[in-house]
Amino acid sequence: MNKSDLIVALAKEADLTQRKSEEIVNLVFDTMASALVSGDRIEIRGFGSLMVKKYGAYTGRNPKSGTRIEVEEKKLPFFKTGKELRERVQQAGR
Amino acid sequence: MTLTKADIAKKIADDCGFMKGEATEIVEKLLDIIKARLINGEDVMISGFGKWTVKGKHSRRGRNPQTGEELILDARRVVTWKYSPVLKKAVNTSLGK
C-alpha cells in the first residue's frame, strides 16, 4: 500500500472527500516528520513509537579495499513496533 | 517532548476544521487501515516518510538467558520500518549540512 492507496482507503472508511482525505494524510505524516526533525519522540499506543538516534563521527573502513573513511556525525530515525501490532502480526503469520 | 495520537488529532481538528472527537476518530481509522495491511502481510510505503515491511523469521533454537534452558523459537513475522531518504535528510538539517 502506498500513500495514494491510504488516501483512498481513509476517504472510504471515514466518509471524507478525496481532497480532504489527502489533506489529512499529508498533515499526519508532516506532523510526525516535524516532530522527528525537532528531535521529539512519537508514541502511538498499539501501533509503535519513532525516535531519532544520534551517532557521533567515526573513522570507518571500506570493507572491500580497506581504505579509511571519515564518517560524519549523523542522526537516523527508528521505529519500534508497539505491543498490540507486534502480537497481531506475529499471530497472523502462523 | 513526545508526540501522541491526541496531539495528531488536535492538529487535524485545528488545521482541517473538525471537532476534536471527529479528528480522533479519523486518526484511529487511519492507523487501523495501516495496521490491517501489515497484519495482512502487506508493506506500507509513505513517500517522503518511510516504509513499513512485514518480514518472515524462520524458527530457530534459542536460549532462555536467565536459566540457560534451550528452547525452539517458532517462526514468526515482524514489522520493520525504514526511513525515506527525504526524512533522513530532514532530521540531519539541524547538524548544519
N, CA and C atoms of all chains as a GROMACS GRO file, in nm:
protein
  573
    1MET      N    1   0.085  -0.119   0.000
    1MET     CA    2   0.000   0.000   0.000
    1MET      C    3   0.089   0.124   0.000
    2ASN      N    4   0.057   0.221  -0.082
    2ASN     CA    5   0.131   0.347  -0.081
    2ASN      C    6   0.040   0.460  -0.032
    3LYS      N    7   0.091   0.583  -0.036
    3LYS     CA    8   0.015   0.694   0.020
    3LYS      C    9  -0.117   0.717  -0.053
    4SER      N   10  -0.117   0.703  -0.186
    4SER     CA   11  -0.242   0.723  -0.262
    4SER      C   12  -0.347   0.620  -0.222
    5ASP      N   13  -0.304   0.493  -0.201
    5ASP     CA   14  -0.398   0.389  -0.159
    5ASP      C   15  -0.454   0.423  -0.021
    6LEU      N   16  -0.368   0.475   0.064
    6LEU     CA   17  -0.409   0.510   0.200
    6LEU      C   18  -0.513   0.624   0.196
    7ILE      N   19  -0.489   0.720   0.109
    7ILE     CA   20  -0.583   0.833   0.095
    7ILE      C   21  -0.721   0.782   0.051
    8VAL      N   22  -0.721   0.692  -0.047
    8VAL     CA   23  -0.847   0.636  -0.097
    8VAL      C   24  -0.918   0.556   0.013
    9ALA      N   25  -0.840   0.473   0.084
    9ALA     CA   26  -0.898   0.389   0.190
    9ALA      C   27  -0.954   0.473   0.304
   10LEU      N   28  -0.882   0.580   0.341
   10LEU     CA   29  -0.930   0.665   0.451
   10LEU      C   30  -1.056   0.740   0.410
   11ALA      N   31  -1.059   0.788   0.285
   11ALA     CA   32  -1.178   0.860   0.236
   11ALA      C   33  -1.301   0.771   0.250
   12LYS      N   34  -1.286   0.644   0.215
   12LYS     CA   35  -1.396   0.549   0.221
   12LYS      C   36  -1.434   0.519   0.367
   13GLU      N   37  -1.335   0.487   0.449
   13GLU     CA   38  -1.359   0.449   0.589
   13GLU      C   39  -1.420   0.563   0.672
   14ALA      N   40  -1.369   0.684   0.649
   14ALA     CA   41  -1.411   0.797   0.733
   14ALA      C   42  -1.513   0.887   0.663
   15ASP      N   43  -1.559   0.842   0.545
   15ASP     CA   44  -1.658   0.917   0.470
   15ASP      C   45  -1.613   1.062   0.443
   16LEU      N   46  -1.497   1.073   0.381
   16LEU     CA   47  -1.439   1.204   0.350
   16LEU      C   48  -1.424   1.217   0.199
   17THR      N   49  -1.412   1.341   0.151
   17THR     CA   50  -1.380   1.357   0.009
   17THR      C   51  -1.232   1.320  -0.009
   18GLN      N   52  -1.195   1.285  -0.133
   18GLN     CA   53  -1.055   1.251  -0.163
   18GLN      C   54  -0.964   1.365  -0.121
   19ARG      N   55  -1.008   1.486  -0.153
   19ARG     CA   56  -0.926   1.604  -0.126
   19ARG      C   57  -0.900   1.620   0.024
   20LYS      N   58  -1.008   1.603   0.103
   20LYS     CA   59  -0.997   1.617   0.248
   20LYS      C   60  -0.909   1.506   0.305
   21SER      N   61  -0.929   1.386   0.252
   21SER     CA   62  -0.852   1.271   0.299
   21SER      C   63  -0.703   1.292   0.271
   22GLU      N   64  -0.674   1.345   0.152
   22GLU     CA   65  -0.535   1.372   0.114
   22GLU      C   66  -0.472   1.476   0.207
   23GLU      N   67  -0.553   1.580   0.237
   23GLU     CA   68  -0.507   1.687   0.325
   23GLU      C   69  -0.470   1.629   0.462
   24ILE      N   70  -0.555   1.538   0.512
   24ILE     CA   71  -0.533   1.480   0.645
   24ILE      C   72  -0.412   1.388   0.645
   25VAL      N   73  -0.404   1.299   0.545
   25VAL     CA   74  -0.291   1.205   0.540
   25VAL      C   75  -0.158   1.282   0.532
   26ASN      N   76  -0.154   1.385   0.449
   26ASN     CA   77  -0.032   1.467   0.439
   26ASN      C   78  -0.001   1.535   0.572
   27LEU      N   79  -0.106   1.587   0.636
   27LEU     CA   80  -0.087   1.657   0.763
   27LEU      C   81  -0.033   1.563   0.871
   28VAL      N   82  -0.088   1.442   0.876
   28VAL     CA   83  -0.045   1.345   0.977
   28VAL      C   84   0.105   1.314   0.962
   29PHE      N   85   0.148   1.282   0.839
   29PHE     CA   86   0.289   1.246   0.821
   29PHE      C   87   0.382   1.368   0.829
   30ASP      N   88   0.331   1.485   0.787
   30ASP     CA   89   0.411   1.607   0.802
   30ASP      C   90   0.432   1.639   0.951
   31THR      N   91   0.325   1.620   1.030
   31THR     CA   92   0.333   1.647   1.174
   31THR      C   93   0.433   1.552   1.239
   32MET      N   94   0.427   1.426   1.198
   32MET     CA   95   0.519   1.327   1.254
   32MET      C   96   0.664   1.357   1.213
   33ALA      N   97   0.684   1.392   1.086
   33ALA     CA   98   0.818   1.423   1.038
   33ALA      C   99   0.874   1.545   1.111
   34SER      N  100   0.790   1.648   1.132
   34SER     CA  101   0.836   1.769   1.202
   34SER      C  102   0.879   1.738   1.343
   35ALA      N  103   0.802   1.648   1.409
   35ALA     CA  104   0.837   1.611   1.547
   35ALA      C  105   0.976   1.548   1.548
   36LEU      N  106   1.002   1.458   1.454
   36LEU     CA  107   1.132   1.392   1.448
   36LEU      C  108   1.244   1.491   1.417
   37VAL      N  109   1.215   1.585   1.327
   37VAL     CA  110   1.315   1.687   1.292
   37VAL      C  111   1.349   1.772   1.414
   38SER      N  112   1.248   1.800   1.500
   38SER     CA  113   1.273   1.878   1.622
   38SER      C  114   1.338   1.794   1.730
   39GLY      N  115   1.357   1.666   1.701
   39GLY     CA  116   1.420   1.578   1.800
   39GLY      C  117   1.323   1.516   1.898
   40ASP      N  118   1.191   1.534   1.873
   40ASP     CA  119   1.090   1.476   1.962
   40ASP      C  120   1.065   1.329   1.927
   41ARG      N  121   1.015   1.257   2.026
   41ARG     CA  122   0.973   1.118   2.004
   41ARG      C  123   0.827   1.117   1.959
   42ILE      N  124   0.784   1.008   1.899
   42ILE     CA  125   0.643   0.990   1.864
   42ILE      C  126   0.601   0.861   1.931
   43GLU      N  127   0.487   0.865   2.002
   43GLU     CA  128   0.443   0.742   2.067
   43GLU      C  129   0.295   0.722   2.039
   44ILE      N  130   0.264   0.618   1.960
   44ILE     CA  131   0.126   0.589   1.927
   44ILE      C  132   0.093   0.451   1.982
   45ARG      N  133   0.016   0.450   2.088
   45ARG     CA  134  -0.012   0.325   2.158
   45ARG      C  135  -0.082   0.224   2.067
   46GLY      N  136  -0.035   0.100   2.073
   46GLY     CA  137  -0.095  -0.006   1.992
   46GLY      C  138  -0.035  -0.013   1.853
   47PHE      N  139   0.040   0.092   1.816
   47PHE     CA  140   0.099   0.095   1.682
   47PHE      C  141   0.251   0.089   1.690
   48GLY      N  142   0.309   0.189   1.754
   48GLY     CA  143   0.454   0.189   1.768
   48GLY      C  144   0.506   0.326   1.806
   49SER      N  145   0.638   0.335   1.817
   49SER     CA  146   0.699   0.463   1.850
   49SER      C  147   0.815   0.490   1.755
   50LEU      N  148   0.842   0.617   1.736
   50LEU     CA  149   0.952   0.658   1.649
   50LEU      C  150   1.043   0.752   1.725
   51MET      N  151   1.170   0.737   1.705
   51MET     CA  152   1.266   0.826   1.770
   51MET      C  153   1.390   0.841   1.683
   52VAL      N  154   1.463   0.949   1.708
   52VAL     CA  155   1.584   0.974   1.631
   52VAL      C  156   1.705   0.939   1.718
   53LYS      N  157   1.793   0.857   1.663
   53LYS     CA  158   1.917   0.824   1.734
   53LYS      C  159   2.030   0.904   1.674
   54LYS      N  160   2.120   0.951   1.760
   54LYS     CA  161   2.230   1.031   1.712
   54LYS      C  162   2.360   0.949   1.717
   55TYR      N  163   2.436   0.954   1.610
   55TYR     CA  164   2.563   0.883   1.604
   55TYR      C  165   2.677   0.982   1.592
   56GLY      N  166   2.780   0.964   1.667
   56GLY     CA  167   2.895   1.052   1.658
   56GLY      C  168   2.979   1.020   1.535
   57ALA      N  169   3.070   1.108   1.500
   57ALA     CA  170   3.159   1.086   1.386
   57ALA      C  171   3.255   0.973   1.419
   58TYR      N  172   3.292   0.893   1.321
   58TYR     CA  173   3.390   0.787   1.345
   58TYR      C  174   3.469   0.759   1.217
   59THR      N  175   3.581   0.689   1.234
   59THR     CA  176   3.659   0.650   1.117
   59THR      C  177   3.619   0.510   1.078
   60GLY      N  178   3.564   0.498   0.960
   60GLY     CA  179   3.522   0.366   0.914
   60GLY      C  180   3.619   0.316   0.809
   61ARG      N  181   3.590   0.200   0.758
   61ARG     CA  182   3.674   0.143   0.654
   61ARG      C  183   3.586   0.087   0.544
   62ASN      N  184   3.631   0.102   0.424
   62ASN     CA  185   3.565   0.036   0.312
   62ASN      C  186   3.604  -0.112   0.324
   63PRO      N  187   3.506  -0.201   0.349
   63PRO     CA  188   3.540  -0.340   0.375
   63PRO      C  189   3.605  -0.409   0.255
   64LYS      N  190   3.585  -0.358   0.138
   64LYS     CA  191   3.643  -0.420   0.018
   64LYS      C  192   3.789  -0.382   0.001
   65SER      N  193   3.815  -0.250   0.005
   65SER     CA  194   3.951  -0.204  -0.023
   65SER      C  195   4.032  -0.177   0.104
   66GLY      N  196   3.963  -0.166   0.219
   66GLY     CA  197   4.034  -0.137   0.343
   66GLY      C  198   4.070   0.009   0.362
   67THR      N  199   4.028   0.094   0.267
   67THR     CA  200   4.057   0.238   0.276
   67THR      C  201   3.983   0.299   0.394
   68ARG      N  202   4.048   0.388   0.465
   68ARG     CA  203   3.984   0.459   0.577
   68ARG      C  204   3.887   0.564   0.523
   69ILE      N  205   3.775   0.577   0.590
   69ILE     CA  206   3.677   0.677   0.551
   69ILE      C  207   3.633   0.750   0.677
   70GLU      N  208   3.632   0.883   0.671
   70GLU     CA  209   3.581   0.959   0.785
   70GLU      C  210   3.430   0.968   0.772
   71VAL      N  211   3.359   0.909   0.865
   71VAL     CA  212   3.212   0.916   0.863
   71VAL      C  213   3.170   1.030   0.955
   72GLU      N  214   3.092   1.122   0.903
   72GLU     CA  215   3.050   1.238   0.981
   72GLU      C  216   2.939   1.199   1.078
   73GLU      N  217   2.916   1.283   1.178
   73GLU     CA  218   2.808   1.253   1.272
   73GLU      C  219   2.675   1.256   1.197
   74LYS      N  220   2.580   1.176   1.243
   74LYS     CA  221   2.452   1.170   1.173
   74LYS      C  222   2.340   1.133   1.269
   75LYS      N  223   2.219   1.161   1.227
   75LYS     CA  224   2.101   1.122   1.305
   75LYS      C  225   2.015   1.034   1.216
   76LEU      N  226   1.959   0.930   1.273
   76LEU     CA  227   1.873   0.840   1.195
   76LEU      C  228   1.745   0.809   1.272
   77PRO      N  229   1.631   0.813   1.203
   77PRO     CA  230   1.506   0.780   1.270
   77PRO      C  231   1.483   0.629   1.277
   78PHE      N  232   1.426   0.583   1.389
   78PHE     CA  233   1.394   0.442   1.407
   78PHE      C  234   1.250   0.422   1.450
   79PHE      N  235   1.195   0.308   1.414
   79PHE     CA  236   1.059   0.271   1.454
   79PHE      C  237   1.064   0.147   1.539
   80LYS      N  238   0.990   0.149   1.649
   80LYS     CA  239   0.978   0.029   1.730
   80LYS      C  240   0.830  -0.011   1.730
   81THR      N  241   0.804  -0.134   1.689
   81THR     CA  242   0.666  -0.180   1.678
   81THR      C  243   0.601  -0.189   1.816
   82GLY      N  244   0.480  -0.140   1.827
   82GLY     CA  245   0.405  -0.146   1.953
   82GLY      C  246   0.358  -0.287   1.983
   83LYS      N  247   0.323  -0.308   2.110
   83LYS     CA  248   0.289  -0.444   2.157
   83LYS      C  249   0.172  -0.504   2.079
   84GLU      N  250   0.063  -0.430   2.067
   84GLU     CA  251  -0.057  -0.486   2.002
   84GLU      C  252  -0.028  -0.524   1.857
   85LEU      N  253   0.036  -0.434   1.784
   85LEU     CA  254   0.065  -0.461   1.643
   85LEU      C  255   0.162  -0.579   1.630
   86ARG      N  256   0.264  -0.581   1.717
   86ARG     CA  257   0.362  -0.689   1.712
   86ARG      C  258   0.296  -0.825   1.732
   87GLU      N  259   0.208  -0.831   1.832
   87GLU     CA  260   0.141  -0.958   1.860
   87GLU      C  261   0.047  -1.000   1.749
   88ARG      N  262  -0.024  -0.903   1.694
   88ARG     CA  263  -0.120  -0.937   1.588
   88ARG      C  264  -0.052  -0.980   1.459
   89VAL      N  265   0.060  -0.916   1.426
   89VAL     CA  266   0.134  -0.953   1.305
   89VAL      C  267   0.195  -1.092   1.323
   90GLN      N  268   0.247  -1.116   1.443
   90GLN     CA  269   0.310  -1.244   1.475
   90GLN      C  270   0.211  -1.358   1.463
   91GLN      N  271   0.092  -1.338   1.518
   91GLN     CA  272  -0.010  -1.444   1.516
   91GLN      C  273  -0.059  -1.471   1.376
   92ALA      N  274  -0.073  -1.363   1.298
   92ALA     CA  275  -0.125  -1.377   1.162
   92ALA      C  276  -0.032  -1.462   1.078
   93GLY      N  277   0.095  -1.471   1.118
   93GLY     CA  278   0.193  -1.545   1.040
   93GLY      C  279   0.192  -1.693   1.066
   94ARG      N  280   0.113  -1.738   1.165
   94ARG     CA  281   0.115  -1.881   1.200
   94ARG      C  282   0.020  -1.962   1.117
   95MET      N  283   1.006   1.628   2.440
   95MET     CA  284   0.860   1.618   2.425
   95MET      C  285   0.822   1.496   2.343
   96THR      N  286   0.704   1.446   2.363
   96THR     CA  287   0.657   1.329   2.288
   96THR      C  288   0.528   1.362   2.216
   97LEU      N  289   0.525   1.329   2.087
   97LEU     CA  290   0.404   1.349   2.008
   97LEU      C  291   0.316   1.225   2.023
   98THR      N  292   0.190   1.247   2.059
   98THR     CA  293   0.099   1.133   2.078
   98THR      C  294  -0.017   1.141   1.977
   99LYS      N  295  -0.103   1.039   1.984
   99LYS     CA  296  -0.221   1.034   1.898
   99LYS      C  297  -0.310   1.156   1.922
  100ALA      N  298  -0.322   1.195   2.050
  100ALA     CA  299  -0.405   1.311   2.085
  100ALA      C  300  -0.350   1.439   2.021
  101ASP      N  301  -0.218   1.452   2.016
  101ASP     CA  302  -0.156   1.570   1.954
  101ASP      C  303  -0.186   1.574   1.805
  102ILE      N  304  -0.178   1.457   1.741
  102ILE     CA  305  -0.205   1.449   1.597
  102ILE      C  306  -0.352   1.483   1.570
  103ALA      N  307  -0.442   1.431   1.656
  103ALA     CA  308  -0.585   1.460   1.641
  103ALA      C  309  -0.612   1.610   1.657
  104LYS      N  310  -0.544   1.672   1.752
  104LYS     CA  311  -0.565   1.814   1.776
  104LYS      C  312  -0.520   1.895   1.654
  105LYS      N  313  -0.409   1.853   1.594
  105LYS     CA  314  -0.356   1.921   1.476
  105LYS      C  315  -0.458   1.911   1.361
  106ILE      N  316  -0.519   1.794   1.345
  106ILE     CA  317  -0.620   1.777   1.238
  106ILE      C  318  -0.742   1.864   1.268
  107ALA      N  319  -0.784   1.865   1.394
  107ALA     CA  320  -0.901   1.946   1.432
  107ALA      C  321  -0.873   2.094   1.403
  108ASP      N  322  -0.758   2.141   1.444
  108ASP     CA  323  -0.723   2.283   1.426
  108ASP      C  324  -0.704   2.322   1.280
  109ASP      N  325  -0.633   2.238   1.204
  109ASP     CA  326  -0.597   2.277   1.067
  109ASP      C  327  -0.701   2.242   0.962
  110CYS      N  328  -0.785   2.140   0.987
  110CYS     CA  329  -0.879   2.098   0.883
  110CYS      C  330  -1.024   2.123   0.921
  111GLY      N  331  -1.047   2.189   1.033
  111GLY     CA  332  -1.183   2.226   1.071
  111GLY      C  333  -1.272   2.111   1.112
  112PHE      N  334  -1.220   2.022   1.198
  112PHE     CA  335  -1.304   1.914   1.252
  112PHE      C  336  -1.321   1.935   1.402
  113MET      N  337  -1.428   1.875   1.458
  113MET     CA  338  -1.443   1.872   1.602
  113MET      C  339  -1.336   1.775   1.654
  114LYS      N  340  -1.299   1.792   1.779
  114LYS     CA  341  -1.192   1.709   1.834
  114LYS      C  342  -1.227   1.560   1.828
  115GLY      N  343  -1.354   1.530   1.858
  115GLY     CA  344  -1.398   1.390   1.857
  115GLY      C  345  -1.387   1.328   1.719
  116GLU      N  346  -1.428   1.406   1.618
  116GLU     CA  347  -1.420   1.358   1.478
  116GLU      C  348  -1.275   1.334   1.438
  117ALA      N  349  -1.190   1.429   1.475
  117ALA     CA  350  -1.048   1.420   1.440
  117ALA      C  351  -0.985   1.296   1.503
  118THR      N  352  -1.022   1.268   1.627
  118THR     CA  353  -0.969   1.149   1.696
  118THR      C  354  -1.010   1.023   1.622
  119GLU      N  355  -1.136   1.020   1.581
  119GLU     CA  356  -1.189   0.904   1.509
  119GLU      C  357  -1.117   0.884   1.375
  120ILE      N  358  -1.088   0.994   1.307
  120ILE     CA  359  -1.017   0.986   1.178
  120ILE      C  360  -0.877   0.930   1.197
  121VAL      N  361  -0.807   0.977   1.302
  121VAL     CA  362  -0.671   0.927   1.328
  121VAL      C  363  -0.676   0.777   1.358
  122GLU      N  364  -0.775   0.736   1.438
  122GLU     CA  365  -0.790   0.594   1.471
  122GLU      C  366  -0.810   0.512   1.344
  123LYS      N  367  -0.896   0.563   1.255
  123LYS     CA  368  -0.925   0.491   1.130
  123LYS      C  369  -0.801   0.480   1.043
  124LEU      N  370  -0.726   0.590   1.035
  124LEU     CA  371  -0.605   0.590   0.955
  124LEU      C  372  -0.506   0.485   1.006
  125LEU      N  373  -0.489   0.482   1.139
  125LEU     CA  374  -0.396   0.384   1.198
  125LEU      C  375  -0.448   0.241   1.179
  126ASP      N  376  -0.579   0.224   1.190
  126ASP     CA  377  -0.638   0.090   1.172
  126ASP      C  378  -0.615   0.038   1.030
  127ILE      N  379  -0.622   0.128   0.932
  127ILE     CA  380  -0.601   0.086   0.792
  127ILE      C  381  -0.456   0.037   0.777
  128ILE      N  382  -0.362   0.114   0.829
  128ILE     CA  383  -0.220   0.075   0.818
  128ILE      C  384  -0.196  -0.057   0.890
  129LYS      N  385  -0.250  -0.069   1.012
  129LYS     CA  386  -0.231  -0.191   1.091
  129LYS      C  387  -0.290  -0.313   1.018
  130ALA      N  388  -0.411  -0.296   0.964
  130ALA     CA  389  -0.477  -0.408   0.896
  130ALA      C  390  -0.393  -0.458   0.779
  131ARG      N  391  -0.333  -0.365   0.704
  131ARG     CA  392  -0.250  -0.405   0.590
  131ARG      C  393  -0.127  -0.483   0.638
  132LEU      N  394  -0.066  -0.434   0.744
  132LEU     CA  395   0.054  -0.501   0.796
  132LEU      C  396   0.019  -0.640   0.850
  133ILE      N  397  -0.094  -0.650   0.919
  133ILE     CA  398  -0.136  -0.779   0.974
  133ILE      C  399  -0.162  -0.876   0.858
  134ASN      N  400  -0.207  -0.819   0.749
  134ASN     CA  401  -0.234  -0.896   0.627
  134ASN      C  402  -0.104  -0.935   0.553
  135GLY      N  403   0.008  -0.885   0.602
  135GLY     CA  404   0.137  -0.918   0.543
  135GLY      C  405   0.181  -0.824   0.432
  136GLU      N  406   0.107  -0.714   0.417
  136GLU     CA  407   0.135  -0.619   0.309
  136GLU      C  408   0.230  -0.508   0.358
  137ASP      N  409   0.316  -0.458   0.271
  137ASP     CA  410   0.402  -0.346   0.305
  137ASP      C  411   0.325  -0.215   0.291
  138VAL      N  412   0.364  -0.116   0.366
  138VAL     CA  413   0.301   0.016   0.356
  138VAL      C  414   0.411   0.120   0.336
  139MET      N  415   0.407   0.188   0.221
  139MET     CA  416   0.510   0.287   0.192
  139MET      C  417   0.452   0.427   0.181
  140ILE      N  418   0.502   0.517   0.263
  140ILE     CA  419   0.458   0.657   0.259
  140ILE      C  420   0.577   0.737   0.206
  141SER      N  421   0.564   0.785   0.082
  141SER     CA  422   0.677   0.854   0.020
  141SER      C  423   0.710   0.979   0.100
  142GLY      N  424   0.837   1.003   0.120
  142GLY     CA  425   0.883   1.117   0.197
  142GLY      C  426   0.889   1.090   0.346
  143PHE      N  427   0.836   0.975   0.388
  143PHE     CA  428   0.837   0.943   0.530
  143PHE      C  429   0.912   0.812   0.558
  144GLY      N  430   0.858   0.704   0.504
  144GLY     CA  431   0.924   0.575   0.526
  144GLY      C  432   0.838   0.459   0.482
  145LYS      N  433   0.893   0.340   0.501
  145LYS     CA  434   0.823   0.220   0.456
  145LYS      C  435   0.822   0.113   0.564
  146TRP      N  436   0.702   0.063   0.595
  146TRP     CA  437   0.688  -0.049   0.687
  146TRP      C  438   0.686  -0.178   0.606
  147THR      N  439   0.763  -0.275   0.650
  147THR     CA  440   0.770  -0.403   0.580
  147THR      C  441   0.744  -0.516   0.679
  148VAL      N  442   0.671  -0.618   0.635
  148VAL     CA  443   0.649  -0.736   0.719
  148VAL      C  444   0.749  -0.842   0.674
  149LYS      N  445   0.831  -0.888   0.768
  149LYS     CA  446   0.932  -0.988   0.734
  149LYS      C  447   0.905  -1.118   0.806
  150GLY      N  448   0.928  -1.229   0.738
  150GLY     CA  449   0.911  -1.360   0.799
  150GLY      C  450   1.042  -1.404   0.862
  151LYS      N  451   1.034  -1.454   0.984
  151LYS     CA  452   1.154  -1.505   1.052
  151LYS      C  453   1.138  -1.656   1.064
  152HIS      N  454   1.245  -1.730   1.034
  152HIS     CA  455   1.241  -1.876   1.048
  152HIS      C  456   1.241  -1.913   1.196
  153SER      N  457   1.196  -2.034   1.225
  153SER     CA  458   1.206  -2.082   1.363
  153SER      C  459   1.354  -2.109   1.391
  154ARG      N  460   1.394  -2.091   1.514
  154ARG     CA  461   1.534  -2.114   1.546
  154ARG      C  462   1.547  -2.161   1.690
  155ARG      N  463   1.663  -2.218   1.719
  155ARG     CA  464   1.688  -2.262   1.856
  155ARG      C  465   1.739  -2.144   1.934
  156GLY      N  466   1.679  -2.120   2.049
  156GLY     CA  467   1.722  -2.009   2.132
  156GLY      C  468   1.748  -2.058   2.272
  157ARG      N  469   1.771  -1.965   2.360
  157ARG     CA  470   1.804  -1.998   2.497
  157ARG      C  471   1.737  -1.896   2.588
  158ASN      N  472   1.685  -1.943   2.696
  158ASN     CA  473   1.636  -1.851   2.798
  158ASN      C  474   1.760  -1.795   2.867
  159PRO      N  475   1.785  -1.664   2.851
  159PRO     CA  476   1.912  -1.609   2.903
  159PRO      C  477   1.921  -1.619   3.055
  160GLN      N  478   1.808  -1.632   3.122
  160GLN     CA  479   1.811  -1.638   3.267
  160GLN      C  480   1.844  -1.778   3.319
  161THR      N  481   1.786  -1.880   3.255
  161THR     CA  482   1.805  -2.016   3.305
  161THR      C  483   1.903  -2.096   3.219
  162GLY      N  484   1.931  -2.046   3.099
  162GLY     CA  485   2.021  -2.118   3.009
  162GLY      C  486   1.953  -2.234   2.939
  163GLU      N  487   1.825  -2.248   2.962
  163GLU     CA  488   1.746  -2.357   2.905
  163GLU      C  489   1.732  -2.339   2.754
  164GLU      N  490   1.750  -2.445   2.678
  164GLU     CA  491   1.733  -2.436   2.533
  164GLU      C  492   1.587  -2.448   2.496
  165LEU      N  493   1.546  -2.372   2.396
  165LEU     CA  494   1.408  -2.384   2.350
  165LEU      C  495   1.401  -2.350   2.203
  166ILE      N  496   1.294  -2.392   2.140
  166ILE     CA  497   1.274  -2.363   1.998
  166ILE      C  498   1.187  -2.238   1.989
  167LEU      N  499   1.236  -2.137   1.918
  167LEU     CA  500   1.154  -2.019   1.894
  167LEU      C  501   1.081  -2.041   1.763
  168ASP      N  502   0.952  -2.032   1.767
  168ASP     CA  503   0.871  -2.057   1.648
  168ASP      C  504   0.897  -1.954   1.538
  169ALA      N  505   0.864  -1.991   1.416
  169ALA     CA  506   0.868  -1.897   1.305
  169ALA      C  507   0.768  -1.786   1.337
  170ARG      N  508   0.803  -1.664   1.304
  170ARG     CA  509   0.713  -1.553   1.335
  170ARG      C  510   0.728  -1.446   1.229
  171ARG      N  511   0.642  -1.349   1.236
  171ARG     CA  512   0.653  -1.236   1.144
  171ARG      C  513   0.675  -1.110   1.226
  172VAL      N  514   0.758  -1.023   1.173
  172VAL     CA  515   0.787  -0.898   1.243
  172VAL      C  516   0.771  -0.780   1.147
  173VAL      N  517   0.742  -0.663   1.206
  173VAL     CA  518   0.730  -0.540   1.128
  173VAL      C  519   0.860  -0.462   1.139
  174THR      N  520   0.916  -0.420   1.027
  174THR     CA  521   1.033  -0.334   1.032
  174THR      C  522   0.997  -0.204   0.959
  175TRP      N  523   1.074  -0.102   0.986
  175TRP     CA  524   1.049   0.027   0.920
  175TRP      C  525   1.181   0.088   0.877
  176LYS      N  526   1.180   0.143   0.757
  176LYS     CA  527   1.299   0.209   0.705
  176LYS      C  528   1.260   0.352   0.666
  177TYR      N  529   1.340   0.447   0.717
  177TYR     CA  530   1.314   0.588   0.688
  177TYR      C  531   1.331   0.615   0.538
  178SER      N  532   1.262   0.716   0.488
  178SER     CA  533   1.283   0.757   0.350
  178SER      C  534   1.406   0.848   0.348
  179PRO      N  535   1.479   0.851   0.235
  179PRO     CA  536   1.597   0.939   0.227
  179PRO      C  537   1.562   1.085   0.254
  180VAL      N  538   1.439   1.123   0.218
  180VAL     CA  539   1.393   1.262   0.240
  180VAL      C  540   1.386   1.291   0.390
  181LEU      N  541   1.332   1.196   0.466
  181LEU     CA  542   1.321   1.215   0.611
  181LEU      C  543   1.458   1.215   0.676
  182LYS      N  544   1.545   1.127   0.629
  182LYS     CA  545   1.681   1.122   0.684
  182LYS      C  546   1.750   1.257   0.667
  183LYS      N  547   1.734   1.313   0.546
  183LYS     CA  548   1.795   1.442   0.518
  183LYS      C  549   1.737   1.550   0.609
  184ALA      N  550   1.604   1.545   0.627
  184ALA     CA  551   1.537   1.646   0.710
  184ALA      C  552   1.584   1.640   0.855
  185VAL      N  553   1.598   1.520   0.913
  185VAL     CA  554   1.640   1.514   1.054
  185VAL      C  555   1.786   1.553   1.070
  186ASN      N  556   1.862   1.550   0.960
  186ASN     CA  557   2.003   1.588   0.969
  186ASN      C  558   2.029   1.735   0.938
  187THR      N  559   1.926   1.810   0.899
  187THR     CA  560   1.947   1.951   0.864
  187THR      C  561   1.994   2.030   0.984
  188SER      N  562   1.952   1.989   1.106
  188SER     CA  563   1.991   2.064   1.225
  188SER      C  564   2.140   2.050   1.256
  189LEU      N  565   2.206   1.953   1.188
  189LEU     CA  566   2.350   1.938   1.206
  189LEU      C  567   2.425   2.036   1.116
  190GLY      N  568   2.349   2.113   1.038
  190GLY     CA  569   2.408   2.215   0.953
  190GLY      C  570   2.469   2.162   0.825
  191LYS      N  571   2.405   2.055   0.772
  191LYS     CA  572   2.455   2.001   0.645
  191LYS      C  573   2.344   2.006   0.541
   0.00000   0.00000   0.00000
